[in-house]
Every structure is written in structure tokens, then in C-alpha cells.
Amino acid sequence: MTIADSGSPSLSEPDPTLFSACPPPHPHLQVSVIVPARNEAHHLTETLDALRGQYRSDGNPLSTTQYEVLLLLNNCTDASEQVARQYQQTYPAFPLYVEAIQLPVSMANVGTARRLLMNEACRRLQRVNPMQGIIASTDGDTVVDSQWLYQILNAIREGNEAVGGRILTRPDGGSVRLNHLRDVTYRMLIAQVEAQLDPQPNDPWPRHFQHFGANMAVTCTAYLRAGGLPNVPHLEDEAFYRALLRTDARIRKSPAVRVFTSTRLNGQATIGFAEQLRYWQQQNQQQQHQLAEPADGIVHRLRCRQQLRAIWQQRQQSNAPTLALPLSLVASSLSLSVDSIGQLLAHCRYFGEFWEQIEQRISSNWATRYPPVAITRAIADLRRCLNGSPVLATAEQTPGR
């Protein structure tokens, strides 16, 4: 099937030609799993085996009436379609639906493929489960855990609207493995600091930092409220995460929702994990330090976010007590005027939207106040912070930073 470059389908009008030959969704359908893939013939069988072998925590199989798999093969030049069609024939009871398409060059990217899939999954779920339907996303080179769907369902039942799962890589002995492990350590430490300084009841520690297309899920309600997957060619998962934050979606970054993926340098996306690996490889070859935001900058930002969240919540509750910390102190700490913050408080509908606007206003001079440091130093400082060191306790009050 060829899709013309006439603009991608809107959220309210999914492409009517996609998956048109599929049977209607099962009445008990709860989760529609979407898998964009391009030239993944060598990985698809393992990916599909993992999706077919889903279990509950008691060891019993998860009923395939509860979920389906939508596989979209775009612009493949290998045997991906043959592998997928053969899989359907081998396991006819498994609800796997396959569509192979040719996108024009301007649309042939993972952003388009994932958006088409998520829109179609949303449409199918709304036919049978409009309020509680869940769209779950993974990739064609990724192997989900045997309890992947069960843990996603658990997280949503706990009141969350979206789930970011843990993406684990298999050790490959590559030259950038250490870079990747440092990056993961740094981001996990930030997640732990965040859980202490600006805790969210729906996302307590233990948690993590990932929210990417290879392992994420969202209710149809939150998907529609966020406006669907943004129309961007790459980093669509990051853009979608920001859209969820912007609309105050309850997001759980659950360590129990796990997948395993490759650390190949020749990923299909022009920008993404593979590009990051290539960048680290180039840094190593040039003997450059891996840099990161320093711990004191992170602590400063998170403390200010927590204080502004408290102010926001006070405005939403007429009977809330007067805050001890005036808005002027937070404004001064961020080098913003009280009036500018007040205007944002008055006009923003969601706290996430409000904080995004704050971050945009402070971004121009933040790196000057807190220049990047070697990631090893940032990791050490974050650990000291978590161990109770007073060094960073008043970082946001340090003059001239």
C-alpha cells in the first residue's frame, strides 16, 4: 500500500485504508499494542514471540482477548513482510494484524509510522472501550518482558494515565557501553533526587527516567487530551511526553514495565538512541569528556519547581493556607519578575504548561549560571546530595550562579 503525501491524517480522522482488512476489535479488548518497523526481518520473530508470550504474575497466560498487536511495516526493502505474514499463518489464534506501506520520502520516518499506528489503535479501542482503552508502544527490534502488559495494566488500574517503562540494553562490548551506563546512572540519580525534592504521589520511588517509544503506554483519554502524537519526524516520543506533561497527565515511570533492546549504531531513525551512541563514539575518539548539567543546577531547578507547584495548588484551592515562601523569592531565585510569573499563573490551564513556560524563560541563561561539567563529577555530586550533604542544600540561594 502506498500513502500519498497529502498531509498526515488528523487525530479525529485516522487513515481509513490502514488495517481495513482486520477484524473488528474484540469486545474485551483493553490494550492495542503498536509496533512500527522498518527492515527488521532479523528481529521481528523474537519481538513477536515476546508479545505472544504474555503472562500474569501468577504464571497464567494473559488472555489474547485483552490485547492485540498492530504491526506497521513502512518502506521495507528486506523480508520483514514475509516474516510477519508467516508468523500470522503459524499462530493464527494470535491477534497480530500486519500492514505494509510505502510512505513518500518526506513522510518515511518513525514519527509518521508511530503516529499512524497510535491513531489507529485509539480508533479501535474507542469502539469497544472508550474510557479505559490503553495504547501500548514498542519497536520492531525490541523484546518486551513476559509480564509487560500485565504490569502496564496494573499501573493504569492504580490511577495513572500513562506509563514510561524501563528500556534495558544487552551488553555488547561496544566502545560506548561505558558512556551509556554513565548516562543511565546520572539520569537515575536525577530521578531519585526529583522524587525527594518534588515528589509526585502517583510516581513514587523506586522509579526511573525513561519515557520512550520502545516502552510506553497511554490511555486513550490522555492521548486525546494531549492532542495525540505530535507531527514531528523524529523524537516523537519525547515530544509526546512533553505534551502529556503539558496537560498534567498522571505518568508512572515503573521499573516493573521492562523491555530489552539493541545498542546498534545503525538505527533506522536519523535522530534518536543510535544517533546518541554515534555521538558518544565520536567523543571517545576525540578524547572529549562526556558532559552533563551539574548537580547544583538540578537541585535548584527542582526546588523551584516544587515551590511553584505549591503556589499553583494554592491557587486551585480557595481554602489553602497562606504559603510561607512568597512568590517574590522564587521569582528572584529564577531571575524572573513576579509579574511575568503571575501572568503565567493566570493564563495557563495546567501546571505542566505553566512550568514549561517557566523553563523556556530561564533556559537562555541557565547554562551560564550552571555550566556543564564532566558527567562523572555530576554523578558524584548527586550521590553526595542523596547522602545528605549540606553542600547543595541551599544551592538555589547562591549569588551569581
C-alpha positions as a Markdown table, in Angstrom:
| # | Residue | x | y | z |
|---|---|---|---|---|
| 1 | Met | 0.0 | 0.0 | 0.0 |
| 2 | Thr | 1.2 | 3.5 | -0.9 |
| 3 | Ile | 0.2 | 6.6 | 1.1 |
| 4 | Ala | 0.3 | 9.9 | -0.7 |
| 5 | Asp | 2.0 | 12.9 | 0.7 |
| 6 | Ser | -1.2 | 14.9 | 1.3 |
| 7 | Gly | -0.6 | 15.6 | 4.9 |
| 8 | Ser | -0.8 | 13.0 | 7.7 |
| 9 | Pro | -4.3 | 12.0 | 8.9 |
| 10 | Ser | -5.7 | 14.0 | 11.7 |
| 11 | Leu | -6.3 | 12.5 | 15.1 |
| 12 | Ser | -10.0 | 12.5 | 14.6 |
| 13 | Glu | -9.7 | 11.0 | 11.1 |
| 14 | Pro | -7.3 | 8.1 | 11.1 |
| 15 | Asp | -6.2 | 6.8 | 7.6 |
| 16 | Pro | -9.2 | 4.7 | 6.6 |
| 17 | Thr | -7.1 | 2.4 | 4.4 |
| 18 | Leu | -4.8 | 1.2 | 7.3 |
| 19 | Phe | -5.8 | -2.2 | 8.8 |
| 20 | Ser | -9.1 | -2.0 | 6.9 |
| 21 | Ala | -8.9 | -5.8 | 6.3 |
| 22 | Cys | -8.6 | -6.5 | 10.1 |
| 23 | Pro | -11.5 | -8.0 | 12.0 |
| 24 | Pro | -13.2 | -5.6 | 14.4 |
| 25 | Pro | -11.7 | -5.3 | 17.9 |
| 26 | His | -12.7 | -7.9 | 20.4 |
| 27 | Pro | -15.4 | -6.7 | 22.8 |
| 28 | His | -13.0 | -7.4 | 25.7 |
| 29 | Leu | -10.1 | -5.5 | 24.2 |
| 30 | Gln | -8.2 | -3.4 | 26.7 |
| 31 | Val | -4.8 | -2.8 | 25.1 |
| 32 | Ser | -3.8 | -2.2 | 21.5 |
| 33 | Val | 0.0 | -2.7 | 21.1 |
| 34 | Ile | 1.6 | -0.8 | 18.2 |
| 35 | Val | 4.9 | -1.8 | 16.6 |
| 36 | Pro | 6.4 | 0.4 | 13.9 |
| 37 | Ala | 9.1 | -1.5 | 12.0 |
| 38 | Arg | 11.4 | -0.9 | 9.0 |
| 39 | Asn | 13.8 | -3.6 | 7.8 |
| 40 | Glu | 13.6 | -5.6 | 11.0 |
| 41 | Ala | 13.4 | -9.1 | 9.4 |
| 42 | His | 16.2 | -10.4 | 11.7 |
| 43 | His | 14.5 | -9.1 | 14.9 |
| 44 | Leu | 10.7 | -9.5 | 14.2 |
| 45 | Thr | 10.2 | -13.1 | 15.2 |
| 46 | Glu | 11.8 | -12.5 | 18.6 |
| 47 | Thr | 9.8 | -9.3 | 19.1 |
| 48 | Leu | 6.5 | -11.1 | 18.2 |
| 49 | Asp | 7.3 | -14.2 | 20.3 |
| 50 | Ala | 7.6 | -11.9 | 23.3 |
| 51 | Leu | 4.3 | -10.2 | 22.6 |
| 52 | Arg | 2.6 | -13.5 | 22.1 |
| 53 | Gly | 4.0 | -14.9 | 25.4 |
| 54 | Gln | 2.4 | -12.5 | 27.9 |
| 55 | Tyr | 1.7 | -13.7 | 31.4 |
| 56 | Arg | 0.1 | -12.6 | 34.6 |
| 57 | Ser | 2.0 | -12.5 | 37.9 |
| 58 | Asp | 0.6 | -15.9 | 38.9 |
| 59 | Gly | 2.1 | -17.5 | 35.8 |
| 60 | Asn | -1.1 | -17.9 | 33.8 |
| 61 | Pro | -1.1 | -16.6 | 30.3 |
| 62 | Leu | -2.7 | -13.2 | 29.6 |
| 63 | Ser | -5.8 | -13.7 | 27.5 |
| 64 | Thr | -5.4 | -12.6 | 23.9 |
| 65 | Thr | -8.9 | -11.3 | 24.0 |
| 66 | Gln | -7.5 | -8.5 | 26.2 |
| 67 | Tyr | -4.9 | -7.3 | 23.7 |
| 68 | Glu | -4.0 | -7.1 | 20.0 |
| 69 | Val | -0.8 | -6.2 | 18.1 |
| 70 | Leu | -0.8 | -3.7 | 15.2 |
| 71 | Leu | 2.4 | -4.1 | 13.2 |
| 72 | Leu | 3.1 | -1.4 | 10.6 |
| 73 | Leu | 6.0 | -2.1 | 8.2 |
| 74 | Asn | 7.0 | 1.1 | 6.4 |
| 75 | Asn | 9.3 | 1.3 | 3.3 |
| 76 | Cys | 10.9 | -2.1 | 4.0 |
| 77 | Thr | 13.4 | -3.5 | 1.5 |
| 78 | Asp | 14.1 | -6.7 | 3.3 |
| 79 | Ala | 12.0 | -9.8 | 4.2 |
| 80 | Ser | 10.1 | -8.1 | 7.1 |
| 81 | Glu | 6.7 | -8.5 | 5.5 |
| 82 | Gln | 7.3 | -12.2 | 4.6 |
| 83 | Val | 8.4 | -12.9 | 8.2 |
| 84 | Ala | 5.3 | -11.2 | 9.6 |
| 85 | Arg | 2.9 | -12.9 | 7.2 |
| 86 | Gln | 4.4 | -16.3 | 8.0 |
| 87 | Tyr | 4.1 | -15.5 | 11.7 |
| 88 | Gln | 0.4 | -14.9 | 11.2 |
| 89 | Gln | 0.0 | -18.2 | 9.5 |
| 90 | Thr | 2.0 | -20.1 | 12.1 |
| 91 | Tyr | 0.0 | -18.6 | 15.0 |
| 92 | Pro | -3.5 | -17.9 | 13.6 |
| 93 | Ala | -5.0 | -17.5 | 17.1 |
| 94 | Phe | -2.6 | -14.7 | 18.0 |
| 95 | Pro | -4.3 | -11.3 | 17.2 |
| 96 | Leu | -1.5 | -9.9 | 15.1 |
| 97 | Tyr | -2.5 | -7.5 | 12.3 |
| 98 | Val | 0.0 | -6.5 | 9.7 |
| 99 | Glu | 0.1 | -3.6 | 7.3 |
| 100 | Ala | 2.9 | -2.9 | 4.8 |
| 101 | Ile | 3.0 | 0.6 | 3.4 |
| 102 | Gln | 5.2 | 2.8 | 1.2 |
| 103 | Leu | 5.5 | 6.3 | 2.5 |
| 104 | Pro | 6.8 | 9.2 | 0.4 |
| 105 | Val | 10.3 | 10.4 | 1.3 |
| 106 | Ser | 9.0 | 13.4 | 3.3 |
| 107 | Met | 6.9 | 11.1 | 5.5 |
| 108 | Ala | 9.1 | 8.0 | 5.7 |
| 109 | Asn | 10.2 | 8.3 | 9.3 |
| 110 | Val | 9.4 | 6.7 | 12.6 |
| 111 | Gly | 7.4 | 9.8 | 13.7 |
| 112 | Thr | 4.8 | 9.3 | 10.9 |
| 113 | Ala | 4.7 | 5.5 | 11.4 |
| 114 | Arg | 4.1 | 5.7 | 15.2 |
| 115 | Arg | 1.5 | 8.4 | 14.8 |
| 116 | Leu | -0.4 | 6.4 | 12.2 |
| 117 | Leu | -0.4 | 3.4 | 14.5 |
| 118 | Met | -1.3 | 5.2 | 17.7 |
| 119 | Asn | -4.2 | 7.0 | 15.9 |
| 120 | Glu | -5.5 | 3.7 | 14.5 |
| 121 | Ala | -5.1 | 2.0 | 17.9 |
| 122 | Cys | -7.0 | 4.8 | 19.6 |
| 123 | Arg | -9.8 | 4.5 | 17.0 |
| 124 | Arg | -10.1 | 0.7 | 17.5 |
| 125 | Leu | -10.1 | 1.0 | 21.3 |
| 126 | Gln | -12.8 | 3.7 | 21.3 |
| 127 | Arg | -15.1 | 1.3 | 19.5 |
| 128 | Val | -15.2 | -1.1 | 22.5 |
| 129 | Asn | -13.5 | 0.6 | 25.5 |
| 130 | Pro | -13.7 | 4.4 | 25.0 |
| 131 | Met | -12.9 | 5.4 | 28.6 |
| 132 | Gln | -10.3 | 2.8 | 29.7 |
| 133 | Gly | -8.6 | 1.7 | 26.4 |
| 134 | Ile | -4.8 | 1.6 | 26.5 |
| 135 | Ile | -2.3 | 2.2 | 23.6 |
| 136 | Ala | 1.0 | 0.4 | 24.3 |
| 137 | Ser | 4.0 | 1.2 | 22.1 |
| 138 | Thr | 7.2 | -0.8 | 21.4 |
| 139 | Asp | 9.6 | -1.2 | 18.5 |
| 140 | Gly | 10.4 | -3.9 | 15.9 |
| 141 | Asp | 13.9 | -4.5 | 17.4 |
| 142 | Thr | 12.7 | -4.7 | 21.0 |
| 143 | Val | 11.8 | -7.7 | 23.2 |
| 144 | Val | 9.2 | -7.0 | 25.9 |
| 145 | Asp | 9.2 | -8.7 | 29.3 |
| 146 | Ser | 6.9 | -11.6 | 29.8 |
| 147 | Gln | 4.7 | -9.5 | 32.2 |
| 148 | Trp | 5.0 | -6.3 | 30.2 |
| 149 | Leu | 1.2 | -5.9 | 29.5 |
| 150 | Tyr | 0.2 | -7.2 | 33.0 |
| 151 | Gln | 2.4 | -4.5 | 34.6 |
| 152 | Ile | 1.1 | -1.8 | 32.3 |
| 153 | Leu | -2.5 | -2.8 | 33.2 |
| 154 | Asn | -1.6 | -2.7 | 36.9 |
| 155 | Ala | -0.1 | 0.8 | 36.6 |
| 156 | Ile | -3.2 | 2.1 | 34.8 |
| 157 | Arg | -5.5 | 0.5 | 37.4 |
| 158 | Glu | -3.6 | 2.4 | 40.1 |
| 159 | Gly | -4.9 | 5.6 | 38.6 |
| 160 | Asn | -2.2 | 6.5 | 36.2 |
| 161 | Glu | -2.9 | 7.7 | 32.7 |
| 162 | Ala | 0.4 | 6.9 | 31.1 |
| 163 | Val | 3.4 | 4.6 | 31.7 |
| 164 | Gly | 7.0 | 5.0 | 30.8 |
| 165 | Gly | 8.8 | 1.7 | 31.0 |
| 166 | Arg | 12.4 | 0.8 | 31.6 |
| 167 | Ile | 14.4 | 0.1 | 28.5 |
| 168 | Leu | 17.3 | -2.2 | 29.1 |
| 169 | Thr | 20.2 | -2.9 | 26.7 |
| 170 | Arg | 22.1 | -6.1 | 26.3 |
| 171 | Pro | 25.8 | -5.9 | 26.9 |
| 172 | Asp | 27.6 | -5.9 | 23.6 |
| 173 | Gly | 31.2 | -5.0 | 24.4 |
| 174 | Gly | 30.9 | -1.9 | 22.3 |
| 175 | Ser | 33.1 | 1.2 | 22.8 |
| 176 | Val | 30.2 | 3.3 | 24.0 |
| 177 | Arg | 28.9 | 0.9 | 26.6 |
| 178 | Leu | 30.5 | 2.9 | 29.4 |
| 179 | Asn | 29.1 | 6.2 | 28.1 |
| 180 | His | 25.6 | 4.6 | 28.1 |
| 181 | Leu | 26.0 | 3.3 | 31.7 |
| 182 | Arg | 27.2 | 6.7 | 32.9 |
| 183 | Asp | 24.3 | 8.4 | 31.3 |
| 184 | Val | 21.8 | 5.9 | 32.8 |
| 185 | Thr | 23.4 | 6.3 | 36.3 |
| 186 | Tyr | 23.2 | 10.1 | 36.0 |
| 187 | Arg | 19.6 | 10.1 | 35.0 |
| 188 | Met | 18.6 | 7.6 | 37.6 |
| 189 | Leu | 20.2 | 9.7 | 40.3 |
| 190 | Ile | 18.2 | 12.7 | 39.0 |
| 191 | Ala | 15.0 | 10.7 | 39.2 |
| 192 | Gln | 15.8 | 9.9 | 42.8 |
| 193 | Val | 16.6 | 13.5 | 43.7 |
| 194 | Glu | 13.4 | 14.5 | 41.9 |
| 195 | Ala | 11.4 | 12.0 | 44.0 |
| 196 | Gln | 12.7 | 13.6 | 47.2 |
| 197 | Leu | 12.6 | 17.3 | 46.2 |
| 198 | Asp | 9.4 | 17.4 | 44.2 |
| 199 | Pro | 7.5 | 14.1 | 45.0 |
| 200 | Gln | 4.5 | 13.0 | 42.9 |
| 201 | Pro | 2.0 | 10.7 | 44.7 |
| 202 | Asn | 1.4 | 8.7 | 41.6 |
| 203 | Asp | 5.1 | 8.2 | 40.7 |
| 204 | Pro | 6.9 | 7.4 | 44.0 |
| 205 | Trp | 10.4 | 6.0 | 44.3 |
| 206 | Pro | 11.5 | 3.5 | 43.1 |
| 207 | Arg | 11.1 | 5.0 | 39.6 |
| 208 | His | 13.3 | 5.8 | 36.7 |
| 209 | Phe | 13.6 | 8.4 | 33.9 |
| 210 | Gln | 12.6 | 6.8 | 30.6 |
| 211 | His | 9.5 | 7.6 | 28.5 |
| 212 | Phe | 10.4 | 6.5 | 25.0 |
| 213 | Gly | 8.5 | 4.8 | 22.2 |
| 214 | Ala | 10.1 | 1.4 | 22.7 |
| 215 | Asn | 8.3 | 1.1 | 26.0 |
| 216 | Met | 5.4 | 3.4 | 26.8 |
| 217 | Ala | 1.7 | 3.3 | 27.2 |
| 218 | Val | -1.1 | 5.8 | 27.5 |
| 219 | Thr | -4.9 | 5.7 | 27.9 |
| 220 | Cys | -7.0 | 6.9 | 25.0 |
| 221 | Thr | -8.4 | 9.7 | 27.3 |
| 222 | Ala | -4.9 | 11.1 | 28.0 |
| 223 | Tyr | -3.8 | 10.6 | 24.4 |
| 224 | Leu | -6.7 | 12.7 | 23.1 |
| 225 | Arg | -6.3 | 15.3 | 25.8 |
| 226 | Ala | -2.7 | 15.8 | 24.8 |
| 227 | Gly | -3.6 | 16.1 | 21.1 |
| 228 | Gly | -2.2 | 12.8 | 20.0 |
| 229 | Leu | 1.3 | 12.1 | 18.9 |
| 230 | Pro | 2.9 | 15.4 | 17.7 |
| 231 | Asn | 3.5 | 15.7 | 14.0 |
| 232 | Val | 7.3 | 15.5 | 14.0 |
| 233 | Pro | 9.6 | 13.3 | 12.0 |
| 234 | His | 11.9 | 12.2 | 14.9 |
| 235 | Leu | 12.0 | 12.2 | 18.7 |
| 236 | Glu | 8.2 | 11.9 | 18.5 |
| 237 | Asp | 8.2 | 10.1 | 21.8 |
| 238 | Glu | 9.9 | 12.9 | 23.6 |
| 239 | Ala | 7.5 | 15.5 | 22.0 |
| 240 | Phe | 4.6 | 13.3 | 23.1 |
| 241 | Tyr | 5.9 | 13.1 | 26.7 |
| 242 | Arg | 6.1 | 16.8 | 26.8 |
| 243 | Ala | 2.5 | 17.0 | 25.5 |
| 244 | Leu | 1.5 | 14.7 | 28.4 |
| 245 | Leu | 3.3 | 16.8 | 30.9 |
| 246 | Arg | 1.8 | 19.9 | 29.4 |
| 247 | Thr | -1.7 | 18.6 | 30.2 |
| 248 | Asp | -0.9 | 17.2 | 33.7 |
| 249 | Ala | -1.2 | 13.6 | 32.8 |
| 250 | Arg | -0.5 | 11.2 | 35.6 |
| 251 | Ile | 2.6 | 9.4 | 34.4 |
| 252 | Arg | 4.2 | 6.4 | 36.2 |
| 253 | Lys | 7.8 | 5.5 | 35.3 |
| 254 | Ser | 7.5 | 2.0 | 36.5 |
| 255 | Pro | 10.6 | -0.2 | 36.9 |
| 256 | Ala | 8.3 | -3.3 | 36.6 |
| 257 | Val | 7.5 | -2.4 | 32.9 |
| 258 | Arg | 10.6 | -3.6 | 31.1 |
| 259 | Val | 11.8 | -4.2 | 27.6 |
| 260 | Phe | 15.2 | -5.2 | 26.1 |
| 261 | Thr | 16.6 | -3.5 | 23.0 |
| 262 | Ser | 19.7 | -3.4 | 20.9 |
| 263 | Thr | 22.6 | -0.9 | 21.1 |
| 264 | Arg | 23.3 | -0.8 | 17.4 |
| 265 | Leu | 24.9 | 2.3 | 15.9 |
| 266 | Asn | 22.9 | 1.9 | 12.6 |
| 267 | Gly | 19.4 | 2.6 | 13.9 |
| 268 | Gln | 16.6 | 3.4 | 11.5 |
| 269 | Ala | 15.9 | 6.8 | 13.0 |
| 270 | Thr | 18.2 | 9.7 | 11.8 |
| 271 | Ile | 17.9 | 11.1 | 15.3 |
| 272 | Gly | 17.5 | 9.0 | 18.4 |
| 273 | Phe | 19.3 | 6.4 | 20.5 |
| 274 | Ala | 21.5 | 5.3 | 17.7 |
| 275 | Glu | 22.5 | 8.9 | 17.0 |
| 276 | Gln | 23.4 | 9.4 | 20.6 |
| 277 | Leu | 25.6 | 6.3 | 20.5 |
| 278 | Arg | 27.3 | 7.6 | 17.5 |
| 279 | Tyr | 27.9 | 11.0 | 19.2 |
| 280 | Trp | 29.5 | 9.2 | 22.2 |
| 281 | Gln | 31.6 | 7.2 | 19.9 |
| 282 | Gln | 32.9 | 10.4 | 18.3 |
| 283 | Gln | 33.5 | 11.9 | 21.7 |
| 284 | Asn | 35.6 | 8.9 | 22.7 |
| 285 | Gln | 37.6 | 9.0 | 19.5 |
| 286 | Gln | 38.4 | 12.7 | 20.1 |
| 287 | Gln | 39.1 | 12.0 | 23.8 |
| 288 | Gln | 36.5 | 14.5 | 24.9 |
| 289 | His | 34.7 | 14.4 | 28.3 |
| 290 | Gln | 31.1 | 13.3 | 28.5 |
| 291 | Leu | 29.3 | 16.5 | 29.9 |
| 292 | Ala | 26.2 | 17.0 | 31.9 |
| 293 | Glu | 24.3 | 19.6 | 33.9 |
| 294 | Pro | 25.8 | 19.9 | 37.3 |
| 295 | Ala | 24.0 | 18.7 | 40.5 |
| 296 | Asp | 23.5 | 22.1 | 42.0 |
| 297 | Gly | 21.7 | 23.3 | 38.9 |
| 298 | Ile | 19.4 | 20.3 | 39.0 |
| 299 | Val | 18.7 | 20.8 | 42.7 |
| 300 | His | 18.0 | 24.5 | 42.2 |
| 301 | Arg | 15.5 | 23.8 | 39.4 |
| 302 | Leu | 13.7 | 21.0 | 41.2 |
| 303 | Arg | 13.3 | 23.1 | 44.4 |
| 304 | Cys | 11.9 | 26.0 | 42.4 |
| 305 | Arg | 9.5 | 23.7 | 40.6 |
| 306 | Gln | 8.3 | 22.3 | 43.9 |
| 307 | Gln | 7.7 | 25.7 | 45.3 |
| 308 | Leu | 5.9 | 26.9 | 42.2 |
| 309 | Arg | 3.8 | 23.7 | 42.3 |
| 310 | Ala | 2.8 | 24.5 | 45.8 |
| 311 | Ile | 1.8 | 28.1 | 44.7 |
| 312 | Trp | -0.1 | 26.7 | 41.8 |
| 313 | Gln | -2.0 | 24.2 | 44.0 |
| 314 | Gln | -2.8 | 27.0 | 46.5 |
| 315 | Arg | -4.4 | 29.0 | 43.7 |
| 316 | Gln | -6.5 | 26.0 | 42.8 |
| 317 | Gln | -7.8 | 25.5 | 46.4 |
| 318 | Ser | -9.5 | 28.6 | 47.8 |
| 319 | Asn | -9.2 | 27.2 | 51.4 |
| 320 | Ala | -5.4 | 26.5 | 51.1 |
| 321 | Pro | -3.2 | 28.1 | 53.8 |
| 322 | Thr | -1.0 | 31.1 | 53.0 |
| 323 | Leu | 2.4 | 29.9 | 51.8 |
| 324 | Ala | 5.4 | 30.8 | 53.9 |
| 325 | Leu | 7.5 | 31.3 | 50.9 |
| 326 | Pro | 6.3 | 34.3 | 48.8 |
| 327 | Leu | 6.3 | 34.3 | 45.1 |
| 328 | Ser | 8.8 | 37.1 | 45.0 |
| 329 | Leu | 11.5 | 34.8 | 46.5 |
| 330 | Val | 11.0 | 32.1 | 43.8 |
| 331 | Ala | 11.0 | 34.7 | 41.1 |
| 332 | Ser | 14.2 | 36.2 | 42.4 |
| 333 | Ser | 15.8 | 32.8 | 42.6 |
| 334 | Leu | 14.9 | 32.2 | 38.9 |
| 335 | Ser | 15.9 | 35.7 | 37.8 |
| 336 | Leu | 12.3 | 36.3 | 36.7 |
| 337 | Ser | 9.9 | 39.1 | 37.5 |
| 338 | Val | 6.9 | 38.5 | 39.8 |
| 339 | Asp | 4.6 | 40.0 | 37.2 |
| 340 | Ser | 5.8 | 37.5 | 34.5 |
| 341 | Ile | 5.2 | 34.6 | 36.7 |
| 342 | Gly | 1.9 | 36.0 | 37.8 |
| 343 | Gln | 0.7 | 36.3 | 34.2 |
| 344 | Leu | 1.6 | 32.7 | 33.6 |
| 345 | Leu | -0.3 | 31.6 | 36.7 |
| 346 | Ala | -3.4 | 33.5 | 35.4 |
| 347 | His | -3.3 | 32.2 | 31.9 |
| 348 | Cys | -2.1 | 28.6 | 32.0 |
| 349 | Arg | -4.7 | 25.8 | 32.3 |
| 350 | Tyr | -2.3 | 23.1 | 33.6 |
| 351 | Phe | 0.7 | 23.2 | 35.9 |
| 352 | Gly | 2.7 | 21.3 | 33.3 |
| 353 | Glu | 2.0 | 24.1 | 30.8 |
| 354 | Phe | 3.0 | 26.7 | 33.4 |
| 355 | Trp | 6.3 | 25.0 | 34.2 |
| 356 | Glu | 7.2 | 24.5 | 30.6 |
| 357 | Gln | 6.8 | 28.3 | 30.1 |
| 358 | Ile | 9.0 | 29.0 | 33.1 |
| 359 | Glu | 11.7 | 26.6 | 31.8 |
| 360 | Gln | 11.6 | 28.4 | 28.4 |
| 361 | Arg | 12.2 | 31.8 | 30.1 |
| 362 | Ile | 15.1 | 30.6 | 32.2 |
| 363 | Ser | 16.8 | 28.5 | 29.5 |
| 364 | Ser | 18.7 | 31.3 | 27.9 |
| 365 | Asn | 21.0 | 31.9 | 30.9 |
| 366 | Trp | 20.8 | 28.6 | 32.8 |
| 367 | Ala | 23.9 | 27.1 | 31.2 |
| 368 | Thr | 25.8 | 30.3 | 32.1 |
| 369 | Arg | 24.7 | 30.0 | 35.7 |
| 370 | Tyr | 25.4 | 26.3 | 35.7 |
| 371 | Pro | 28.0 | 25.4 | 33.1 |
| 372 | Pro | 28.2 | 21.7 | 32.1 |
| 373 | Val | 30.6 | 19.5 | 34.0 |
| 374 | Ala | 32.1 | 16.1 | 33.4 |
| 375 | Ile | 29.4 | 13.6 | 34.0 |
| 376 | Thr | 31.5 | 11.7 | 36.5 |
| 377 | Arg | 31.7 | 14.8 | 38.7 |
| 378 | Ala | 27.9 | 15.3 | 38.3 |
| 379 | Ile | 27.3 | 11.7 | 39.3 |
| 380 | Ala | 29.5 | 12.1 | 42.4 |
| 381 | Asp | 27.8 | 15.3 | 43.4 |
| 382 | Leu | 24.3 | 13.8 | 43.0 |
| 383 | Arg | 25.3 | 10.9 | 45.2 |
| 384 | Arg | 26.6 | 13.3 | 47.9 |
| 385 | Cys | 23.3 | 15.2 | 47.7 |
| 386 | Leu | 21.3 | 12.0 | 48.2 |
| 387 | Asn | 23.6 | 11.0 | 51.1 |
| 388 | Gly | 22.6 | 14.2 | 52.9 |
| 389 | Ser | 25.5 | 16.5 | 52.1 |
| 390 | Pro | 24.6 | 20.1 | 53.0 |
| 391 | Val | 26.7 | 21.4 | 50.1 |
| 392 | Leu | 23.7 | 21.5 | 47.7 |
| 393 | Ala | 21.0 | 22.2 | 50.2 |
| 394 | Thr | 20.9 | 25.9 | 49.5 |
| 395 | Ala | 22.3 | 25.9 | 46.0 |
| 396 | Glu | 19.4 | 28.0 | 44.7 |
| 397 | Gln | 20.4 | 30.8 | 47.1 |
| 398 | Thr | 24.0 | 31.1 | 45.9 |
| 399 | Pro | 24.6 | 34.6 | 44.5 |
| 400 | Gly | 25.8 | 34.9 | 40.9 |
| 401 | Arg | 25.0 | 31.3 | 39.9 |
